[in-house]
Structure formats: structure tokens, C-alpha cells
Amino acid sequence: FACRYHGWAYDLDGALVSVPNEGGYPESFRRNDWGLVEVPHVESYHGLIFGTWNPDPVSLRESLGDMAWYLDAMLDHDSEGTVVVGGVHKWILEGNWKAPAEH
């Protein structure tokens, strides 16, 4: 697993195995201190994976709220694979600026 933003890579056990420019970190930096931790609740929606550390979360669908409409519009194509391409669309979404750039 590799983080596309930071470039850090992990093995299947969650251990950090690669850090770009590792020499630029302080001498106190140790890979074994930065492994992945288990996420207690994971759900997927149209192939996107969401996780929370909340042990008693509301459903993903409820958490997505009105944003689910946008995900459906972008990700829920018909069974024949048809994609409708129209004119220019401009959407202003309140959210993390990195999400559109990474996906």
C-alpha cells in the first residue's frame, strides 16, 4: 500500500517499508514507529473505501448525506459502461482540496 500524497509505502502487515527522502527526516525518525494501525470500522461505496476509528459509527450512507448524490453521479455508471459526456461543468464542493487532485 502506498500513500499517493506522501509516497510512504507499507507492506501487507502495515509496516512502513519505504519513505522518499528518508535522509531528510531527523535522526530520531524510525520506520517502526510509523506503521499503519487497524481501523475498527470500514465500509465501501462504489469502490471507494472509508474507515473510521469510531467504535459505534453511523452508517456510511448516513455520513455521506447529500454528498452521495455527487458520488453516484461520478461513479455509478450503467451496466453497459456508457458514460455521458456533456459540456463544461463547474462544481464547488466544500471539502479537502487534496481529494479531487488525488482521485
C-alpha positions as a Markdown table, in Angstrom:
| # | Residue | x | y | z |
|---|---|---|---|---|
| 1 | Phe | 0.0 | 0.0 | 0.0 |
| 2 | Ala | 1.4 | 3.4 | -0.9 |
| 3 | Cys | 0.2 | 6.9 | 0.0 |
| 4 | Arg | 0.0 | 8.9 | -3.2 |
| 5 | Tyr | 0.3 | 12.1 | -1.3 |
| 6 | His | 3.4 | 11.4 | 0.9 |
| 7 | Gly | 4.9 | 8.5 | -1.0 |
| 8 | Trp | 5.2 | 6.3 | 2.0 |
| 9 | Ala | 4.8 | 2.6 | 1.3 |
| 10 | Tyr | 3.6 | -0.2 | 3.7 |
| 11 | Asp | 3.8 | -4.0 | 3.5 |
| 12 | Leu | 0.7 | -6.3 | 3.9 |
| 13 | Asp | 1.3 | -6.3 | 7.7 |
| 14 | Gly | 1.1 | -2.5 | 7.9 |
| 15 | Ala | 4.8 | -2.0 | 8.5 |
| 16 | Leu | 6.4 | 1.1 | 6.9 |
| 17 | Val | 8.9 | -0.1 | 4.3 |
| 18 | Ser | 9.7 | 2.9 | 2.2 |
| 19 | Val | 10.0 | 6.7 | 2.8 |
| 20 | Pro | 11.1 | 9.0 | 0.0 |
| 21 | Asn | 14.0 | 11.3 | 1.0 |
| 22 | Glu | 14.2 | 9.4 | 4.3 |
| 23 | Gly | 17.6 | 11.2 | 5.0 |
| 24 | Gly | 15.7 | 14.5 | 5.3 |
| 25 | Tyr | 14.0 | 13.3 | 8.5 |
| 26 | Pro | 15.5 | 13.8 | 12.0 |
| 27 | Glu | 17.8 | 11.1 | 13.3 |
| 28 | Ser | 15.1 | 10.1 | 15.7 |
| 29 | Phe | 12.9 | 9.0 | 12.9 |
| 30 | Arg | 12.3 | 5.3 | 13.0 |
| 31 | Arg | 10.1 | 3.5 | 10.4 |
| 32 | Asn | 8.8 | 1.0 | 13.0 |
| 33 | Asp | 7.2 | 4.0 | 14.9 |
| 34 | Trp | 5.1 | 4.9 | 11.8 |
| 35 | Gly | 3.3 | 1.7 | 10.8 |
| 36 | Leu | -0.4 | 1.5 | 10.0 |
| 37 | Val | -2.9 | 0.9 | 12.7 |
| 38 | Glu | -6.0 | -1.2 | 12.3 |
| 39 | Val | -9.2 | 0.7 | 11.6 |
| 40 | Pro | -12.1 | -0.9 | 13.5 |
| 41 | His | -14.9 | 0.1 | 11.0 |
| 42 | Val | -14.5 | 0.0 | 7.3 |
| 43 | Glu | -17.2 | 0.4 | 4.5 |
| 44 | Ser | -17.1 | 0.9 | 0.8 |
| 45 | Tyr | -19.2 | 2.9 | -1.6 |
| 46 | His | -18.9 | 2.5 | -5.3 |
| 47 | Gly | -15.4 | 1.1 | -4.9 |
| 48 | Leu | -14.2 | 3.9 | -2.6 |
| 49 | Ile | -13.1 | 2.7 | 0.9 |
| 50 | Phe | -14.0 | 4.7 | 4.0 |
| 51 | Gly | -12.8 | 3.9 | 7.5 |
| 52 | Thr | -13.4 | 5.3 | 11.0 |
| 53 | Trp | -11.9 | 4.8 | 14.4 |
| 54 | Asn | -15.3 | 5.4 | 16.0 |
| 55 | Pro | -16.3 | 2.1 | 17.5 |
| 56 | Asp | -20.0 | 2.9 | 17.1 |
| 57 | Pro | -20.3 | 4.9 | 13.9 |
| 58 | Val | -23.4 | 5.9 | 12.0 |
| 59 | Ser | -23.8 | 4.2 | 8.6 |
| 60 | Leu | -21.6 | 5.4 | 5.8 |
| 61 | Arg | -24.6 | 6.3 | 3.7 |
| 62 | Glu | -25.9 | 8.5 | 6.5 |
| 63 | Ser | -22.4 | 10.1 | 6.9 |
| 64 | Leu | -22.2 | 10.8 | 3.2 |
| 65 | Gly | -25.6 | 12.6 | 3.3 |
| 66 | Asp | -26.2 | 14.8 | 0.2 |
| 67 | Met | -22.6 | 14.1 | -1.0 |
| 68 | Ala | -23.7 | 10.6 | -2.0 |
| 69 | Trp | -25.6 | 12.2 | -5.0 |
| 70 | Tyr | -22.3 | 13.5 | -6.3 |
| 71 | Leu | -20.5 | 10.2 | -5.8 |
| 72 | Asp | -23.4 | 8.4 | -7.6 |
| 73 | Ala | -23.2 | 10.8 | -10.5 |
| 74 | Met | -19.5 | 10.3 | -10.9 |
| 75 | Leu | -19.1 | 6.6 | -10.1 |
| 76 | Asp | -22.4 | 4.8 | -10.7 |
| 77 | His | -22.3 | 4.3 | -14.5 |
| 78 | Asp | -24.8 | 2.0 | -16.2 |
| 79 | Ser | -24.1 | -1.7 | -16.7 |
| 80 | Glu | -23.1 | -1.2 | -20.3 |
| 81 | Gly | -20.4 | 1.1 | -19.3 |
| 82 | Thr | -21.9 | 4.1 | -21.1 |
| 83 | Val | -20.6 | 7.4 | -19.9 |
| 84 | Val | -22.4 | 10.6 | -20.7 |
| 85 | Val | -20.0 | 13.5 | -21.5 |
| 86 | Gly | -21.6 | 16.9 | -21.7 |
| 87 | Gly | -20.3 | 20.4 | -21.7 |
| 88 | Val | -18.1 | 22.0 | -19.1 |
| 89 | His | -19.2 | 21.5 | -15.6 |
| 90 | Lys | -18.1 | 23.5 | -12.6 |
| 91 | Trp | -18.8 | 22.3 | -9.1 |
| 92 | Ile | -17.8 | 24.0 | -5.9 |
| 93 | Leu | -17.5 | 21.4 | -3.2 |
| 94 | Glu | -16.8 | 22.0 | 0.4 |
| 95 | Gly | -14.1 | 19.5 | 1.3 |
| 96 | Asn | -10.5 | 18.6 | 1.4 |
| 97 | Trp | -8.7 | 20.3 | -1.5 |
| 98 | Lys | -6.5 | 17.2 | -1.9 |
| 99 | Ala | -9.3 | 14.8 | -2.6 |
| 100 | Pro | -10.1 | 15.8 | -6.2 |
| 101 | Ala | -6.4 | 16.1 | -7.0 |
| 102 | Glu | -5.7 | 12.6 | -5.8 |
| 103 | His | -8.7 | 10.9 | -7.5 |
